[in-house]
Amino acid sequence: MAMPNLQVGTFVLNMELLEFIVAGMIGVIAVRYRQRRHPERESTVSDAWSAVFVWLAVWKGSLFLFDPASVIDHPLSLLFFSGETKGMYLASVAACAYIGLRQYRRLGIRQSVEVTATWMAAMATGILAANVFFADSAGGLLLLGLFVSLAALIVLLSPSLKRAGQVLGLALVVTMIAYTVLDPADNKSIRDNQAAPDFRLTDLNGNAVSLSDYRGKTVLMNFWATWCRVCRTEMPHVEKLYQKYKDQDVVILSVNATSQERNSQRVKQYADEMDYSFPIVLDEAGDVLKQYKVTAYPTTYIIDPSGNIQERYLGAISYESMKKALRQ
């Protein structure tokens, strides 16, 4: 359940972070609507906003809990990575506990449960809806989750069971239409399942390397540059992935945008300084960048054993996300 990043010129915007911020705002709006006639409305809405910040902080900070070594060695990892799905679950528990306890102290157990459930259902609806309409595919479980969260939200916000039933019926129809329109079998990206263009480059030791050399293996091909700060943050994750898969039928191939570097020696010097051992090839003419239409860094391609492009990722991806991509 991953949102594609958005490229604006040479910059890559983290759509996942934007998705969660917007979902949090939806949660606040839902709480405000539900408490519209309650004398403690403003205090409750303030708690809902605070819960959004708690959620985001725990989600990002959970990386330190799940992968402390990478954060200690590279603190900037917290800017570009998170605790992934496990971090989302932990963030949801923390945020619900926060808003629930705040409401319990002021309004009692019933209001606490209802406000917390409204906030969580609305936020879940926002997250799932974004993934249904903007992610690469909308699977049945994703759509089922959207319907369940939307149904819960409707019940919590509706003034009567009759009205809730009517809206639930409409929600079911909309969900079924979405399932038909967004059938994952018909929603593949143009880039998916196309033959990966072959190329022949030299590595840091002057050896010739061709992509076709790795036919029969899954290839994670990462485009980067030494001047790219996000790439520098991602590189330790690439090294960690290489150490895990180097003796398996998985190839980690790093393509440096050498045509945009001062010189190739700068690349070798950087790799030696950081003690990176994964294969690095030099695109000195920029031809491979053009073949793969790379205009922002980092960009990562997953190529299957048959030599077809399986997936493309814009922006930094963490070790856990790389592992997940290779398992798909």
Secondary structure as GFF3:
##gff-version 3
##sequence-region A 1 328
A	DSSP	beta_strand	6	8	.	.	.	ID=ss1
A	DSSP	beta_strand	11	13	.	.	.	ID=ss2
A	DSSP	alpha_helix	15	34	.	.	.	ID=ss3
A	DSSP	alpha_helix	41	66	.	.	.	ID=ss4
A	DSSP	alpha_helix	68	73	.	.	.	ID=ss5
A	DSSP	alpha_helix	77	80	.	.	.	ID=ss6
A	DSSP	alpha_helix	84	107	.	.	.	ID=ss7
A	DSSP	alpha_helix	109	134	.	.	.	ID=ss8
A	DSSP	alpha_helix	140	157	.	.	.	ID=ss9
A	DSSP	alpha_helix	161	181	.	.	.	ID=ss10
A	DSSP	three_ten_helix	184	186	.	.	.	ID=ss11
A	DSSP	beta_strand	200	203	.	.	.	ID=ss12
A	DSSP	beta_strand	208	210	.	.	.	ID=ss13
A	DSSP	three_ten_helix	211	214	.	.	.	ID=ss14
A	DSSP	beta_strand	218	224	.	.	.	ID=ss15
A	DSSP	alpha_helix	229	245	.	.	.	ID=ss16
A	DSSP	beta_strand	250	256	.	.	.	ID=ss17
A	DSSP	three_ten_helix	258	260	.	.	.	ID=ss18
A	DSSP	alpha_helix	264	274	.	.	.	ID=ss19
A	DSSP	beta_strand	280	282	.	.	.	ID=ss20
A	DSSP	alpha_helix	287	291	.	.	.	ID=ss21
A	DSSP	beta_strand	299	303	.	.	.	ID=ss22
A	DSSP	beta_strand	309	314	.	.	.	ID=ss23
A	DSSP	alpha_helix	319	327	.	.	.	ID=ss24
###
